[in-house]
Amino acid sequence: MLLASLAILAGFVLLLWSADRFVEGAAATATHVGIPSLVIGMVIVGFGTSAPEMVVSAMAALDGNPDLAMGNALGSNITNTGLILGITALIAPIAVHSSIVRKELPLLFVIGLVLGALLWNGAFSRGEAFLLLAGFFALLGWSVFTAVRGRGDSLEAETDVELAAHAMTRGRALFWLVAGLILLVISSRILVWGAVNIAEALGISDLVIGLTIVALGTSLPELAASVIAARKGEHDIAIGNVVGSNMFNLLAVVGIAGSISPMPALSPDLLLRDWPVMMALTAGVLVMAYRRRGPGRISRPEGAMLLLAFAAYNVWLVISVIQGA
C-alpha cells in the first residue's frame, strides 16, 4: 500500500507538470501556425486542461476499470465547480464579461442533462459513448466558429496577454507538445495503478476513488490556471477554463472511456448522488452568472457557498463508504 500511495503522489506531480507543459506547447504551436488567439483560448487551452482526465479515464477503461473512469469525469466536474471556482472567487470575485462564456454555461447544463438521460437506465453502451464523442466534435466545431465570429470578446484580450507571457520558439513549442503528451500518458498509467491498488486495499469502490483522489489530482491544472488568472484579473479565463473543461469532461472523457469499455451495470449512486450534485452546482453557477443585469459575478460569499457544497458532498461520500464497509 505504501508503494501505491507513492505512485499516486508521483503520478499527481508528474501529471500536473506534464499537463502544464502540454498546454503551453500546444498553445504556442497553434500561435506559430496562425490560429487566432480566441480559438486557442476556447479550444486548445480547454482541451489541454482536460487532457489529464481524458488520458486517465482512457487508461482506466483499458485496464478494465470503467467505474474509475466515470467517477473521474463526474468527480472532476464537481471539483472544478465546487472547489476550484469556490477558491478562485474567495481570492478574487469573478466577473463574467465574456458573451462566449455566458453562452457556454447554459450549454454545459444541457450537456449534463443529456448525460443523465443516457445513464438513466443504469447502463452506458458503446453507441451512447459514440453519441457523446459526436457531440464533442460538434462542440469543437461550434467553438471554432464562435471564436472566429467573436473577435473583440474580452476573452480574446486576456488570451493574448497569456500567449505573450508564455511565448516559445517553434521547435521548443513542438518539443513540449509531444513530450508533454508522452509524460501525460506515463503519469496517468502510474496514477491509475496506484489508485486501483489503494481501492482494493481499503475495500473502497473504484467509483469513489475516481470521484475523490483521482478527480482532485486530474483537476489540479484547472485549479492552477484559474487561481493564477483570477489573481491577474483575467476573470473570463478563470471561469471559461472551468466551463470548457467541464464540457470536455462530459463529452470526451466519458465518451472515450465508454467507447473503450462499455458499462453494462453502473452504480446506482452515480444517478442518485453524484450526477444530481454535479447538476446542482452547475445550476448554481449558471444563476450567479446570469441573475444580474450586465456582467455576471461570483462573489466571495458565493464562492464560500460553492466550497461548503463541495465539502458537504465529500462528507456524504465518506458516510457512504463507512456505511458500505
Disulfide bonds with the S-S distance in Angstrom:
none
